[in-house]
Amino acid sequence: MSTTEHPSPPSTDSTIDDPQTDSQSSTTPDDASELFGADRELLVDNLRYVLDGRWRATRDDVRTRSNRADLLPDPSRTLEQARTRILDEMRELSAQGFASAGFGADHGGTGDIGASITAIEMLGYADLSLMVKAGVQWGLWGGAVENLGTARHHEKYVADTINLDLLGCFAMTETGHGSNVQALETTATYDAATKEFVIHSPTPSARKDYIGGAAEHARYAAVFAQLITAGPGQEPESYGVHCFVVPIRDADGNDLPGVTTSDCGYKGGLAGVDNGRILFDSVRIPRENLLNRYADVEDDGTYSSPIDNPNRRFFTMLGTLIRGRISVAATAGAASRKALAIATRYGLVRRQFDAPGDEDEIVVLDYLGHQRKLLPLIAKSYAVAMAQNELTEELHEVQSASPDDSDAGRQRELEASAAGLKAYATWHASHSINVAREACGGAGYLDENQISIIRGDIDVFTTFEGDNTVLTQLVAKEVLSAYADDVQGLSAGGWVRFIASMARDVVVEKTAVRQVVQTLLESSDEDTEKSALTNRGTQIRLFRNREDHLVRTCAQRLRRATDDDNDAFEVFNNAQDHLLKVGQARTERVVLEAFVQAINDCDSRAAAELLGKVCDLFVYSALEADLGWFMMHRHISVERAKAIRRGVNELCRDLRPYAATLVDAFGIPEELMGAPMIENH
Ligand SMILES: Cc1cc2nc3c(=O)[nH]c(=O)nc-3n(C[C@H](O)[C@H](O)[C@H](O)COP(=O)(O)OP(=O)(O)OC[C@H]3O[C@@H](n4cnc5c(N)ncnc54)[C@H](O)[C@@H]3O)c2cc1C
C-alpha cells in the first residue's frame, strides 16, 4: 500500500456538449443517462482522476480490498461484539501491510506518508470506527513513538505496533483539560535514585479521559505529563508537557499495579472503538521510556533539550503529531461524500406528488428545493477534496524532507492549514451528513440505509484532534501574528498585547500567491462590482478581499489593548467572533484556490468544464451563505446579492443532470453504498 505511482488519466480528449446547454432540456435521471451515453463513463473516470489526486493508486488498492459489504458497521452488534469485530478487521489490515506506509523505512515501514493518510481516508467509506481505531493504533500511538521517540523506542516498539503484537493508545486528554494541553495535570517525576519516572494523577481531574483503546485493548499508553526533575544540587523543576511510554495492562488484559482503567461505555457513535479512562497511582517506568527526540533526562536527573524555549519545544513536539489531524480532516471529507452520494441516488429514484400531465410523480431531485439541499454541498465536497489533496501532499513533502532541509516557516503554515481544513471539513461533514439524512426522509433515519450511522459516527470529528473553535482561532492567530515565533503559547492577553505592538504593515498575507491565481486576478477588475461574477478572478478577489478586510479590522480592534485603560484579555475576548471569522475566511479562500488549481491542472476538457460549474456553485453558495457580511461591508451590492441567489438556482438547474455523474466520480466501492431504500425502488 505504499505506492505513489501516477496512473495515466483515463483520456484527455473526451468532449461533451456544453453542460449548461444540455441541462436546460433534461431534468430527469433517464434523460441524463441518455444524454451522456458512453461519454458519461469517461467523464466519471476523468473526474475521479482529478479527485483521487497524487495517491490514486493507493485509493484504487483500498477500493479493491474494501469492496465488501461485511465491512459496514452493523448496529445490531453489542458493544463487545462491535469492538471485537473492529479489532479483527485491524488484524486483516495489518496482514495486508496496511500500516507500513506510515512508518519510516529505517523502522520497518515504507515511509510513504501521503499513501498512509490516503489509505486511512478511504476507510471512511467503510466504517468510521475502523478508521478511528486504526488511526489511534498506527497514527496516534505509533506516530508518537515514531516522531517523538528515538532509535531505542523505534527498535523496541515500531515493528510490533505495525503487526499489532503491541496495541497502544494515545493518552493526552484529561477530564480537566482537553483543548489546553499545556495545563495537563499528570506528572512524571524523575527519581535519580532508581533512574525511573513516577507517573501520577495528582487529582481526579488529572484522569486521562476518552482515550481510544484505553477501555479494553491497549497494553501501552503514550502518556503526556508534566516532566519534573532536578539535576545534582538543584531543586525539582517542571519542564512542561512531555510524552512517556507507560505499560498499562499485562498480556491477559489486567491493569498493571498502580494503573486503574475504566470504560467510557456507550457513546454517540463509533461503537467499535473502546474509549476509556486511566488513573495513575505513582506508576514507575524506566528513564528510557521518555520519548526523547526533543528533550532528555540524564541518569543524574539533568534535563537537556536542543530547543531552549519551553513554548517552542512544546509546540514543536505537538507539530510533529499533525498527521492525526490531517487524517481526521481527510476522513470527514470521505464520510460527507458517501452520505451525499447515497442521498443523491435516493433523490433520483424517490418520487413525490403528481407532475401535471404526467402519469408518474415527480422525482424529488427535480424540485429546486431539493437540488439546493444537495448540490451546493456536493460542490463544497469537491472543493474540500481538492484542498485535502494539497494538504496531504504538503504534509508528505514537509515530513519526508531530511532534518537538514526542515523549514520552520513552512511547518507553521502547514500546521495552520491543517487546523483550518480540519475544522472546515469536519463542520462540513456534520452539516452535510445531517442534510443528507433529511433529504432521504423517513428512510434516511433507518440504519439499514447507513446515513444515520454515519451521522452518529462523524459527530465527534468536530471535537477530537482539536476542537474546531479552538483550531479556527489558532488559524486566525497565526495569520494575524504573521507566524511570529514568540507568540506561540502566549496567553490570550499576552498574544493580544503582541499584536497591538506590531507595526501595521506586519499584518499582511505572507503566503506567496500561486501563479494560476495571480493570472486570474489580473484578468479581473479590481472593482469587483465592475467584473462579471462568473469571472474566476472576481470570485477569488471577493474571497481575498473578505479575508484582508477581516484581518485589517480585527488587528485594529485588537490594538485597543495598548490603551492603558483596557484590559488585554477583555479586548481579545470582545473580538473573538471577529477572530474566528478571520480563521474561517482564510480557510475558505485557501479551499477555493486549491479547487481552482485542480481545475487548471485537469487535462480533460469535459471534466474541467464540469468542474468549473461545480466550482461556480461552491463560490455562489459560499457568497450566499455570507451575504450579510459582504453587503454590510459593501463588498457586494444589493443588485449583485440578488444575482447571487438567482445564480445558485441556475447552477443547481444546470448541474441537476450531472448529479449522478458527480457522486459516481467519488469512486466509493459499490458494496459499501448499499441502501435498501434505493435498491427497492
Ligand atoms: C470519542 C472520543 C475519542 C477521543 N479520543 C482521544 C484519544 O484517543 N486521546 C486523547 O488524548 N484524547 C481523545 N479525545 C479527547 C478529545 O481530543 C477532546 O475531547 C478534545 O480535545 C476537546 O477537549 P474537551 O473535551 O476538554 O473540550 P473543551 O476544551 O473543554 O471544550 C468545550 C467547549 O468549550 C469551547 N472552548 C474551549 N476553549 C475555548 C476558547 N479558548 N475559546 C472559545 N471556546 C472554547 C470549545 O469550543 C467547546 O465547545 C477523544 C474524545 C472523544 C469524544
The ligand as an SDF file (V2000), in Angstrom:
LIG
                    3D

 53 58  0  0  0  0  0  0  0  0999 V2000
  -14.8120    9.6480   21.0580 C   0  0  0  0  0  0  0  0  0  0  0  0
  -13.6280   10.4200   21.5320 C   0  0  0  0  0  0  0  0  0  0  0  0
  -12.3570    9.9190   21.3110 C   0  0  0  0  0  0  0  0  0  0  0  0
  -11.2430   10.5930   21.8010 C   0  0  0  0  0  0  0  0  0  0  0  0
  -10.0060   10.0230   21.6820 N   0  0  0  0  0  0  0  0  0  0  0  0
   -8.9500   10.5980   22.3110 C   0  0  0  0  0  0  0  0  0  0  0  0
   -7.6910    9.9330   22.3760 C   0  0  0  0  0  0  0  0  0  0  0  0
   -7.5360    8.8210   21.8520 O   0  0  0  0  0  0  0  0  0  0  0  0
   -6.6750   10.5400   23.0170 N   0  0  0  0  0  0  0  0  0  0  0  0
   -6.8160   11.7730   23.5890 C   0  0  0  0  0  0  0  0  0  0  0  0
   -5.8470   12.2710   24.1710 O   0  0  0  0  0  0  0  0  0  0  0  0
   -7.9970   12.4340   23.5620 N   0  0  0  0  0  0  0  0  0  0  0  0
   -9.0730   11.8620   22.9540 C   0  0  0  0  0  0  0  0  0  0  0  0
  -10.2860   12.5050   22.9410 N   0  0  0  0  0  0  0  0  0  0  0  0
  -10.4080   13.7900   23.5990 C   0  0  0  0  0  0  0  0  0  0  0  0
  -10.5630   14.9490   22.6330 C   0  0  0  0  0  0  0  0  0  0  0  0
   -9.3850   15.1830   21.9400 O   0  0  0  0  0  0  0  0  0  0  0  0
  -11.0280   16.1660   23.4560 C   0  0  0  0  0  0  0  0  0  0  0  0
  -12.3620   15.9060   23.8260 O   0  0  0  0  0  0  0  0  0  0  0  0
  -10.9060   17.4570   22.6840 C   0  0  0  0  0  0  0  0  0  0  0  0
   -9.5660   17.8320   22.5730 O   0  0  0  0  0  0  0  0  0  0  0  0
  -11.6850   18.5960   23.3450 C   0  0  0  0  0  0  0  0  0  0  0  0
  -11.3540   18.7410   24.6760 O   0  0  0  0  0  0  0  0  0  0  0  0
  -12.5000   18.8260   25.8050 P   0  0  0  0  0  0  0  0  0  0  0  0
  -13.3750   17.6390   25.6470 O   0  0  0  0  0  0  0  0  0  0  0  0
  -11.8250   19.0310   27.0960 O   0  0  0  0  0  0  0  0  0  0  0  0
  -13.3480   20.0920   25.3990 O   0  0  0  0  0  0  0  0  0  0  0  0
  -13.1340   21.5900   25.9140 P   0  0  0  0  0  0  0  0  0  0  0  0
  -11.7780   22.0530   25.5080 O   0  0  0  0  0  0  0  0  0  0  0  0
  -13.4990   21.6840   27.3500 O   0  0  0  0  0  0  0  0  0  0  0  0
  -14.2230   22.3420   25.0400 O   0  0  0  0  0  0  0  0  0  0  0  0
  -15.5820   22.5040   25.4600 C   0  0  0  0  0  0  0  0  0  0  0  0
  -16.1790   23.6790   24.6780 C   0  0  0  0  0  0  0  0  0  0  0  0
  -15.5010   24.8770   25.0500 O   0  0  0  0  0  0  0  0  0  0  0  0
  -15.0970   25.5740   23.8970 C   0  0  0  0  0  0  0  0  0  0  0  0
  -13.8110   26.2530   24.1460 N   0  0  0  0  0  0  0  0  0  0  0  0
  -12.7070   25.7460   24.7330 C   0  0  0  0  0  0  0  0  0  0  0  0
  -11.7160   26.6440   24.7360 N   0  0  0  0  0  0  0  0  0  0  0  0
  -12.1820   27.7470   24.1320 C   0  0  0  0  0  0  0  0  0  0  0  0
  -11.6350   29.0260   23.8070 C   0  0  0  0  0  0  0  0  0  0  0  0
  -10.3670   29.3450   24.0900 N   0  0  0  0  0  0  0  0  0  0  0  0
  -12.4080   29.9160   23.1610 N   0  0  0  0  0  0  0  0  0  0  0  0
  -13.6940   29.6050   22.8430 C   0  0  0  0  0  0  0  0  0  0  0  0
  -14.2540   28.4220   23.1080 N   0  0  0  0  0  0  0  0  0  0  0  0
  -13.5250   27.4950   23.7460 C   0  0  0  0  0  0  0  0  0  0  0  0
  -14.9490   24.5230   22.8100 C   0  0  0  0  0  0  0  0  0  0  0  0
  -15.1440   25.0980   21.5120 O   0  0  0  0  0  0  0  0  0  0  0  0
  -16.0480   23.5430   23.1650 C   0  0  0  0  0  0  0  0  0  0  0  0
  -17.2360   23.9140   22.5380 O   0  0  0  0  0  0  0  0  0  0  0  0
  -11.4070   11.8400   22.4490 C   0  0  0  0  0  0  0  0  0  0  0  0
  -12.6900   12.3620   22.6290 C   0  0  0  0  0  0  0  0  0  0  0  0
  -13.7830   11.6590   22.2090 C   0  0  0  0  0  0  0  0  0  0  0  0
  -15.1410   12.2030   22.4950 C   0  0  0  0  0  0  0  0  0  0  0  0
  1  2  1  0
  2  3  1  0
  2 52  2  0
  3  4  2  0
  4  5  1  0
  4 50  1  0
  5  6  2  0
  6  7  1  0
  6 13  1  0
  7  8  2  0
  7  9  1  0
  9 10  1  0
 10 11  2  0
 10 12  1  0
 12 13  2  0
 13 14  1  0
 14 15  1  0
 14 50  1  0
 15 16  1  0
 16 17  1  0
 16 18  1  0
 18 19  1  0
 18 20  1  0
 20 21  1  0
 20 22  1  0
 22 23  1  0
 23 24  1  0
 24 25  2  0
 24 26  1  0
 24 27  1  0
 27 28  1  0
 28 29  2  0
 28 30  1  0
 28 31  1  0
 31 32  1  0
 32 33  1  0
 33 34  1  0
 33 48  1  0
 34 35  1  0
 35 36  1  0
 35 46  1  0
 36 37  1  0
 36 45  1  0
 37 38  2  0
 38 39  1  0
 39 40  1  0
 39 45  2  0
 40 41  1  0
 40 42  2  0
 42 43  1  0
 43 44  2  0
 44 45  1  0
 46 47  1  0
 46 48  1  0
 48 49  1  0
 50 51  2  0
 51 52  1  0
 52 53  1  0
M  END
$$$$
